[in-house]
Amino acid sequence: MSFGFCFSRVPVVDVLVKNLLKDLIVQCLLRLKEPSVLLRCRKDDLQLVEHVLDSAAQEYADKANVDPPEIIVDNQVYLPPGPSHHNAHDMYCSGGVVLASCDGKIVCENTLDARLDVVFRKKLPEIRKQLFGQVVA
């Protein structure tokens, strides 16, 4: 069971998830700087994403001093569902969004898993030092 699945049943957390998704979309838009983008999300998150699209586009437009972009939600291809203890080896996505330019040449992956991977890679030297100590050359 994914966090998005559990949390979407709680109204207060539903608001937090909507705000998180909006912020993730705005971050991608600021990186892509495209007038039209394709957005992919988990099928479970589709309604939440659609709920925040207009406000995310407007927030981006205000920050970048441009017209709001056209955001096309991909209703054919979704990000994988959240992790499950039933199928531990299947592809999964804990939530977030992936935005791409319409030609697909520029992609901004802003999923929770991708963000966690970035943090893990940045902290790897520190983790290595904690596990193995200072290596003297």
ABEGO torsion letter per residue (X at the ends): XBAAAAAAABAAAAAAAAAAAAAAAAAAAAAAGBABBBBBBBAAAAAAAAAAAAAAAAAAAAAAGBBBBBBBBBAABBBBBBBBAABAABBBBAEEBBBBBAAGABBBBBBAAAAAAAAAAAAAAAAAAAAAEBBBX
